């Protein structure tokens, strides 16, 4: 017996729906798909907010898949997993692969080089249906907070559905076997098991959303309840019929609530959590309103959803969903806009729709028609894989080309005359004879490479535990601790260069977005409790370790007009505490901040155009000069002169990319700062007798006890 026809994810978005074993057609669900797809596109294009449409798609997936699987088992048939997954691949992979291939081409044509590596990784994860986890892990990395939206970011929901299709047939089969063993009907056993999954997943969703909302958004476990809720509806809807008046009210209430979802659920609400009940409940009401044998009333919402234009659009909902986001991202990149105008938005929607029609025509009119001649499951699988393989091959070859280019620049950088970085300020002849070369590090990999330098030795915001690493000679006579936020962390390469040359020991204790301060700090409008705990743990480590000096920030810069560079009171209190412990404090002035991504600017405009006004983020004079009193243990270092000249801060200095984003030093330029930092660090730490006399005259060190 051939395997029963199951409904893969594309069917949830683009093919006729039958929800009862008797085969009653539900055109209103076709219309519901169309509304969900339009809401997603409209809210993304013009409002940039959650629409609830993706939640509807997840619920419909669970609704159609669970109903189909259970009906198959109730008929006494078994689910043939190979045939089932092959058909899923044939319908799921081609449309997604076509869009992913177009994204690769669009990325090369329209996106800055600095985003190429990240987008290639996103495309590969999307093609292999783990895109949601790829985004989840990336979202909790500090680097992701400053990155642009990926043109395939919306594929996270497709990944969750793909994972659901892989696991759910096994789950339903296992449940049915347990039911047989217990003497329980298949539908009853499935209803109980799916209800348990829904309850467990929803509870987990509430917990993870309140603790890690960014992670929760992409977490399959936090979204599983939406699919399971659809499954519950499928198992009860055939035996459930609302009275006429209640059907009419439920349908309109659900439709109105769904359309209003994007206005009700703002970006400030943690999602999914409780907020996702709004769109899923709305969709459930619409499904229940259309259940039963009675026809939908003339003025009912379900009759409206059954209208031919909406059912026709529902047949193209899946490719429309896939296309709208990359078209929007490329449009915004080309026009340099944050949000489209009214006419621009309609252009994005129109292009997306035409691309969706073309995709449907190519796949359903060509590939599907050809493969229907061959019934063996292997042909269905081959048809799907045929599209995915070229995407993976092309993205891999492109990645290799980027790696080759990176290697070439690395070889060129071995000659300090090619890429002197900050050292260009120390030698006028070097500055005059600087060769014309592409910037180093490569803009496409600088962020990844810089973060990777210290990724194992730095606590991200979500980490509960402090992370500590040691470098240099553990038996050295002098130990220095690098302590603070990411703006302290980006001095790591400079400090490490000094530590290696001087034979010191270095302890690194840093945490993203967490200052080494006595003050309560906040993140996302809430108290940053992990930071408070981290500060306490750092002080304990400093008390128990034989540390001679702490290296950290002396000030905080900020690009916002209502914020000026300043020395927080919590900094000063920490310095006094270290003084009481007999530990020196070497405080370096914070670095400037740009209002644009420097690597992207270099890609678009060229190095000479990527300049920021120093006054936009830094005070006219270092704010620690104005402190009334400073403890005797504290010395200040100001290397702003190596970052900014004449009031202008350059994005590229000495052929080196200074920043990997808008305000964090690249690993290469930080290392080049080691040469100019060393004499100031030696003087501040009382080790000046070891300094290179060539550099001792460089300005930069302020010893406490004078002006401060």
Secondary structure, 3 states (H helix, E strand, C coil): CCCCCCCCHHHHHHCCCECCCCCCECHHHHHHHHHHHHHHHHHHHHHCCCCCHHHHHHHHHHHHHHHHHHHHHHCCCCCCHHHHHHHHHHHHHHHHHHHHHHHHHHHHHHCCHHHHHHHHHHHHHHHCCCHHHHHHHHHCCHHHHHCCCCCCCCHHHHHHHHHHHHHHHHHHHHHHHHHHHHCCCHHHHHHHHHHHHHHHHHHHHHHHHHHCHHHHHHCHHHHHHHHHHHHHHHHHHHHCCCCHHHHHHHHHHHHHHHHHHHHHCCCCCCCCHHHHHHHHHHHHHHHHHCCCCCCCCCCCHHHHHCCHHHHHHHCCHHHHHHHHHHHHHHHHHHHCCCCCCHHHHHHHHHHHHHHHHHHHHHHHHHHHHHHCCCCCHHHHHHHHHHHHHHHHHHHHHHHHHHHHHHHHHHHHHCCCCCCCHHHHHHCHHHHHCCCCCCCECCCCCHHHHHHHHHHHHEECCCCCCCCCEEEECCCCCCEEEEEECHHHHCCHHHHHHHHHHHCCEEEEEEECCCCCCCCCCEECCEECHHHHHHHHHHHHHHHHCCCCEEEEECCECCCCCCCCCECCHHHHHHHHHHHHHCCEEEEECCCCCCCCCHHHHHHHHCHHHCEEEHHHCCCCCCHHHHCCCCCCCEEEECCHHHCEECCEEECEECCEECECCCCCECHHHHHHCHHHHHHHHHHHCCCHHHCCCCCCCCCCEEECCCCC
